[in-house]
Amino acid sequence: MQFEFTEVFVRVVGTSPVIQALAGGIIIALLNLVGASLVLVWRNPSERTLDSMLGFAAGVMLAAAFTSLIIPGIEEYSAGNPIPTLIGVGLGALFLDRSDVLVPHAHYLLTGNRRTDAAGGGKKLPVTDERLAGVILFILAITLHNMPEGLAVGVAFGAAMGDPAQLGGALSLMFAIGLQNVPEGLAVSVAAINAGLDRRLYAAVAGIRAGIVEIPLAVLGAVAVTTIEPLLPYAMGFAAGAMLFVISDEIIPETHRGGYERVATLGLMAGVIVMLYLDIALAG
């Protein structure tokens, strides 16, 4: 199975890690588009369903952070020395933490809560301005949280260095992140409606736009690690740390907010199982 997938991928895309990363970024962004566009035909997904799907996405990201980034970063790219990769994990989490100071948490908008003007002493914004501000902040927040996924895919392809024998891990990560982008894209579109985008087409566009950032980040990750190879374990740790931060700080709390924590947990376990299977099947 590993040989078949990697052979087809190399035949279509070539052996350049940067071009492979570009293709990987496009694939995961397209799957985000599929998820975001579901809101056009699936008009009212229940909160229970969304929580289970987001739990699945969290499980995929959780397993991928370790199997495709942290463990290879330590064992294969820093000769068993954990320090560079663990420094990267810390920096990735710190980056998302500091970024969240500038961009409000997405879960405030996911729940449809009203925002207030802090500069105006807590005075509620006018409805039109409030909705516009909510949509802008929402898109910024989700875009920020999609960055680690694109970066992780790019770093994985850069680490493979175009070697077909090493591509299995990168492909498993690409498929896993693409798979979890489907429920995430749907959740983004639904949340955009809650934030004030009443027309579903506009909401789908907001979801798609939030996923586009994954393409340049995938290319950047591949260029960085292939140009400055010693950065590789740090970059793998950084992508993993950022992903783990998003899981713990945003996705899990949001899925437990509406009283469906059990189904969200089962979704998370299913996501972990799927990612582990993909890692074994594709990475050999």
N, C-alpha and C positions, 0 to 999 in steps of 0.2 A: 504493500500500500504506500509506504514511504517513497519507494523508488518511482512508482507510477506518478504520484503527485509532483514530486520534484522534477522528474524528467519533463513532464508536460509544462510545468511552470518555466523551467529554463529554456525549453524550446520556444515558448511564446515570448518571454520577456528578455532572455539573454542572461549573461553571467555578471553584468555590472551590478554591484551591491546598491548603488545609488538608484539605478533604473528599477531594480527589484523593489527597493523601498518605495519609490514613486508608485509602482503598480500596487504594492500592498496598501499604501495610503488611499489610493483611489478605490480599491475594493472595500475597505472598511468604511470609507465615506459613502459609497453607494449603498451599503447595507444600512447605514444610518438613514439615508434617503428613503429606503424601503420602509423602515420603521416609522419615520416622520410622516410619510405619505399615507400610512394606514388610517390616520385620523379622517381622511376623506371618505373612507368606506365603513370604518368602524367608529360610529358616531359617539357612542357613550360607553367606553370600556369602564367596568366597575373598578372601584378603588381596590378591592380585593385582588382582581386580576392584575392591575398595575403593580401592586405590591409584590405579588408572586413573581412577576416578570422582572422587576427591578432586583428582587432578591436573587434571581437566576443570574442577572448581569453581575451582581456583586460577587457571587460565587465563582464565576468565570475569571473575573479580575483578580480575586484573592488567590486562586490556584496559580494563575499565570504569573503573578508577581514573584512567586517562589520558584516554580518549575522552569520558567522561561527567562527569568532575569536574575534573581538573587543567587540561586544555586549555581547556574552556569557562570555568573560573574565571579563567584568565589573559586569554584573548582577548575574552570577551564581558562579563565582570562586573567587570573591573578595568582596562579600557581598555588592555590589553597590558602592564600593569605586573605582573610575576610575583611581586613581594615578598609581597603579602597572601596569595596562594594558597600560596606556598612556606612562609610562616610557619605557615599552617594545616597543611600536610603534616608539618612538624616537630613541631607540638603534638600532632597525632593519633598519630604514632608514639611520642612521649614519654608520652602518656596510657596507651597500651597497655603500654608498657614498665614504667611504674610500677605499673600495675594487676596485671601479672603477678608482681610482687613479693609482692602480697597473695594472689593466687589462683594456685596451682601450675599449671604447664604441663599442658595436656590430654594430651600424648603419653605421660606416665607412666602414665596410666590407660588410654589406648588400647592400650598394650602389655600391660596386665594386671599390671604390676609391683606388688609389695607396697610400701606406704608405711610409714614408721617414724615414731615419735613423737620429733621433734627435741628437744622440751622434756625428754624423758626420756632424753637421752643416746643416742639412736638405737635405743632399745628398740622391738622390733616390737609394734605394736598387737594386741590380741586380735582374732581373726578377725571377730567380729560388729561390733565398734567400727571396725575397719579398713574393712570393707565400707561401713558407713554413712558414715564420713568420706570414703571414696573417692567414693561416689555424690554426696554434697553438694558436694564440691570440684569434681567433674567437671561437674555442672550449672552451678555458678557460673562455671567456666572457659569453657564453651561459650556460656553466656548473654553473658558479657563479649565474646566474639569475634563474636557475632551483632549486637552493638550497632552497629558501623560500617555494616553492611549496611542496617539500618532507617533509620539517620540519613542515609545516602547517598540513599536513595529519597526521603525527606522533603525533603531539601535540593534535590534535582533538581526535584520538583514545585513547591516554593516558588520556585525560580529561574524556572520557566516562567510564574509569576504568573497562572495560569489562562488564558493565551493559547493557543488551539488550535494556532496556528502554531509555538509553542515547545514543545509537549508531546512531540514525537517523541523527543527525547533522554531525557526522563524515562521515557517508556514503554519505550524500549529498555533502559534501566538496570533498570527494574522487571522486565521479562521475563528479562533476563540473570541477575539476582540470584535471582529465583524459580526459574529453571532450575537454577542451581548449588545451590540449597537442597535439591533432591531428593536428590542423592548425599550432601550434607552431613548431611541429616536421617537418612538410613540409617546413615551412619557413627556419628552420635551414639547411635543406638539400639544398634548393635552394641557400641560402646564402653561403654555403660551396662551391658550384660550382662557385659562383661569386668570392670567395676568392682564387680560384685556383685549386680546386679539379675537374678536367675535367671529370673523370669517375664517372658516377652517382652512381655506387655501393659504391665507396669510400665516396661519399657525404652522402649517406644514412647511412653508418656506422658512419660518423661523427655526424649525427643527433641523432642516437641511443646512441652513447657514451655520448653525452651531457645530455641525460635523465637518464642514469644509476645512477647518483649521487642521484637521488630522493629516491632510495631504502634505502641506509644506513642512509640518513638524516631522513627518516620517522621513522626508528627504533630508532635512537638517540633521536628524539623528544619525542617518547613514553617513552623511558627509563628515560629521564631526568625528565619528569613531574610526572611519577609514583614513582620514587625514592625520589625526593625532591618535594613534593606536593606544598609547598609555591611558587615554581617557575612557577606554571601553568599560572597565569594571565600575568606574565612577558613574558613567552614563547609565549603565544597566541598573545600578543601585538607585540613581536619581529617579528614573522612570518608575521603578518598583515602589519607592517611597511615596512618590506623588500619587500613584494608584491606590496604595494602601490608605493614604490620608483621605482620599475621596470616598473610599468604601466606608471607613469608620466615621468620618465627620458628616457625610451627607447621605449616602444611599441607605445604610442600615437604619439610622435614626428616622429617615423619612418613611421607610417601609414599616416601621413599628409605631408610627404616629396615629394611624387610623384604627387600631385594634385588630389588625390582621398579622400580628407578628409571627404566629405559628406558620401560616402559609408562606410568609416571606422567608422564614428560616428553612422551610422545606425547599423553596425555590433556590435558596443559596446553596444548599447541599446538592441539589441537582446540577447547578452550575459548576460546582467543584468537581463532581463526577465526570461531567462532559469534558471539562478542560483536561483532567487527568487522562481520560481516554484518548483525547486528541494528541496529547503530548506523547503518549506511548505509541499510538498508531502512526503518527507522522514523524516523530523524532527518533523512532526506533529504539 
